[in-house]
Amino acid sequence: MTAAENVCYTLINVPMDSEPPSEISLKNDLEKGDVKLKTEALKKVIIMILNGEKLPGLLMTIIRFVLPLQDHTIKKLLLVFWEIVPKTTPDGRLLQEMILVCDAYRKDLQHPNEFIRGSTLRFLCKLKEAELLEPLMPAIRACLEHRHSYVRRNAVLAIYTIYRNFEHLIPDAPELIHDFLVNEKDASCKRNAFMMLIHADQDRALDYLSTCIDQVQTFGDILQLVIVELIYKVCHANPSERARFIRCIYNLLQSSSPAVKYEAAGTLVTLSSAPTAIKAAAQCYIDLIIKESDNNVKLIVLDRLIELKEHPSHERVLQDLVMDILRVLSTPDLEVRKKTLQLALDLVSSRNVEELVIVLKKEVIKTNNVTEHEDTDKYRQLLVRTLHSCSVRFPDMAGNVIPVLMEFLSDNNEAAAADVLEFVREAIQRFDNLRPLIVEKMLEVFHAIKSVKIYRGALWILGEYCSTKEDIQSVMTEVRRSLGEIPIVESEIKKEAGELKPEEEVSVGPAQKLVTEMGTYATQSALSSSRPAKKEEDRPPLRGFLLDGDFFVAASLATTLTKIALRYVSLVQEKKKQNSFNAEAMLLMATILHLGKSSLPKKPITDDDVDRISLCLKVLSECSPLMNDIFNKECRQSLSHMLSAKLEEEKLSQKKESEKRNVMVQPDDPISFMQLTAKNEMSSKEDQFQLSLLAAMGNTQRKEAADPLASKLNKVTQLTGFSDPVYAEAYVHVNQYDIVLDVLVVNQTSDTLQNCTLELATLGDLKLVEKPSPLTLAPHDFANIKANVKVASTENGIIFGNVVYDISGAASDRNCVVLSDIHIDIMDYIQPASCTDAEFRQMWAEFEWENKVTVNTNIIDLNEYLQHILKSTNMKCLTPEKALSGYCGFMAANLYARSIFGEDALANVSIEKPIHLGPEAPVTGHIRIRAKSQGMALSLGDKINLSQKKTSL
């Protein structure tokens, strides 16, 4: 029997706080009470039976005083009662009283009320006694012709379950249901009947489908879904049937129901790998993503598209649909947009990159006009990174992209501006032809930059890549404009003293470049009067940064001025002009040093920044060729090395990815012909419907590792000793959000143990879902008890408890066996993940919980220790392979992982090899773990502590 066909029983919540009533008082209520009292008494009886009580004395009372009542609530409760009450004697024979019950249900099956008929038919699906069902068969058959669809559809279900369990009671069921299906008009009845034929007699189901295959589009969605399932199963078992049904699946792609479209597209992909089929299925998926409002649905369907892309031959088909896929960006959810952009980037080719860039540019401009939303900034970052990747892969595109993106350098959101800056830095280094354009745009937006970090980056780019005399002079103009009036200290003191009124303050507007007759460099500015704003509003940006005490930007400015001054000297031959330019650069540095030492800034200048600016002054005063080389050549060389290393790393990861996806076929591999394959050999083609159902139920059959130590036995925990009266052991099965404990309980005594109960309690973020029911164990008997535990977050949980029982005939109190603790391993919830260096640093700064673990191991090799930690913690190493290769006495690496609950875990490994202790000395050092929650940081630290030492097998 498949998992879908298991009967689902009625589950009832049992309140545990009330005292169980006595059998006599219940009997009294059932006999003499009114309808309300009888209802309450019947509920209590049901709960007591569910708790393991045997109430044989009440059976006849219920038959005499409750069964004849016509009240609907009581009839509904009676259905539950008859489902759970023991119907046989200890030797397996049917109880005599059940004949009376059977007669009552025969009457209910002929009742004029359709609800009573229908619910009785539903109840009969749960009966497992053929003797009870036999007298009811004519009445069940008659219900197939009832006027109401509720009765008819439940009659079909009843016939199906009876046919499956006791075929001899209704041997002609498939024929009967086929005739019923042909004449039936109601969609739900047709669906149930068709479902039964699929499982009971597939040939008849196919015969019916053949007669109406052209009308399939007109059917209701519930019937269409079952038809898709039948077609999948038939073609899965008998591939030669594909041609017959593939047209029908194509038609179902146009269904009005999203569920049918989704299933039809999934089935079409498994039936055919023709480009037209893949294109139709992908188009259907894209339509679903756009039209469905639920983000979960969008993400699930996007995953199906990503799965399609993984297949090399399907990838080419999807490349033509990139523009359609980009329509999904209209969804406001960031996770959906992230996956969509990643998919589009994976599929982009030289044919469609131009269109992709146009769409992304429009999206970037759109984010500028949107009212600020918390995800807008993140989305803008995603778009900038995607455009960056496109430009690196297709250099022709960079020229179109850069002017649009450079507008964002003046953005309030520092993260997006930093991404743009990184992109511009890479582009200006890689693409010589774009340098004039980038420098020109940079000079345009320079005065509008609001963030000091971006300002520093912009200064570096201008200092490094301004190579003409005009550009160098423009940079100097912009710097002067950004600093305001100099010397800074004097002008600020005057302003505070009120000598220079704010209204009359000279603000340097767009300046003209002038060279005097003496050859000195000067600027001419327009005087502009402005109303006095709030005290610091009208400060030029750079002056504002310096007065706030941020002198690191001053060190960056000093380096930039030194570079452009040295370059200006090499470009201009006249000594006067050279000296004049150098003097101006030195004046700016000196005035900044003066400001740093004064009491005007909020924070004084640091010694490092003083040293840097002083060094730059010294270099400009001496102008030695060696310094010229260091400032103007070595810096660019360093950037070039870094970018080439980064590119190499990206290529390596892409190569690994493509190697994974390339299906390697060996020349001596056997060729499998579908037509010649025996049915039992088709295991490679698993039934997708069955797999998805098992996954939904949490019963996924994970492929066990080849290593016998990694088998299920590893998950078995012994809970009691072998000499305890009750032996218990548990198999811990971890699904995603819950844990199933399968506890084996063995009675090792010669007594009968009554009310044997497993009592559990949890510590940590675990919650017991339900209390396991009590059992009665015969001497030396055993039983399995299942308990479900819900998990809410990633931290080490402990489940502890005991087994309590009564000994039959003993007068003593309840006996108790305490169980060992079950520790839930955090590793089941942690998965390796990757993030950029910037994201890592940001999270490292934000996360408040840190756990520092001291390295205590017997491993003597640094790299081996790192690999051991990665394996035992399930984390991913973010530090590139190249940085870790080679050998030296120390190593530092960043690790990252994410839990299935979306929690991030960061770790920094800093280890060294104490050479002075000899070659056999073990690795020493620290591992620092950071996480948002305390539980995650502590649990990961415990895990590392436990697994540091390598066990010799």
Buried (B, 14 or more C-beta within 10 A) or exposed (E): EEEEEEEEEEEEEBEEEEEEBEBEEBBBBBBEBEEEEBBBBBBBBBBBBBEEEEBEEBBEBBBEBBBEBEBEBBBBBBBBBBBBBEBEEEEEEBBEBBEBBBEBBBEBBEBEBBBBBBBBBBBBBBBEBEBBBEEBBEBBBBBBEBEBBBBBBBBBBBBBBBBBBBEEBBEEBBEBBBEBBEEBEBBBBBBBBBBBBBBBBBEBBBEBBEEBBEEBEEBBBBBBBBBBBBBBBBBBEBBEBBEBBBEBBBBBBEBEBBBBBBBBBBBBBEBBEEEEBBBBBBBBBBBBBBEBEEBEBBBBBBEBBBEBBEBEEBBEBBBBBBEBBBBBBEBEBBEBBBBBBBBBBBBBBEEBBEEBBEBBBEBBEBBEEEEEEEBBBBBBBBBBBBBBBBBBBBBEBBBBBBBBBBBBBBBEBBBBBBBBBBBBBBBBBBBEEBBEBBBEBBBBBBBEBBBBBBBBBBBBBBBBBBBEBEBBBBBBBBBBBBBBBBBBBEBBBBBEEEEBEBEEBBBBEEBEEEBEEEBBBEBEBEEEEEEEEEEEEBBBBBBBBBBBBBBBBBBBBBBBBBBBBBBBBEBBEEEBBBEBBBBBBBEBBBBBBBBBEBEBBEEBBBEEBBEBBBBBBEBBEEBEEEBBEEBBEEBBEEBEEEBEEEEEBEEEEEEEEEEEEEEEEEEEEEEEEEEEEEEEEBEEEEBBBEEEBBEEEBEEEEEEEEEEEEEEEEBBBEBBEEEBBBBBBBBBBBBEEBBBBBBBBBBBBEBBBBBBBBBBEBEBBBEBEEEBEBBBBEEEBBBEBEBBBEBEBBBBBEBBBBBBBBBEEEEEEEBEBEBBEBBBBBBBBBEBBEBEEEBBEEBBEEBEBBBEBEBEBEBBEBBEBBEBBBEBBBBBBBBBEEEBEEEEEEBEBBBBBBBEBEBBBBBBBEBBBEEEEEEEEBBBBEBBBBBBBEBBBBBBBBBBBEBBEBEEE
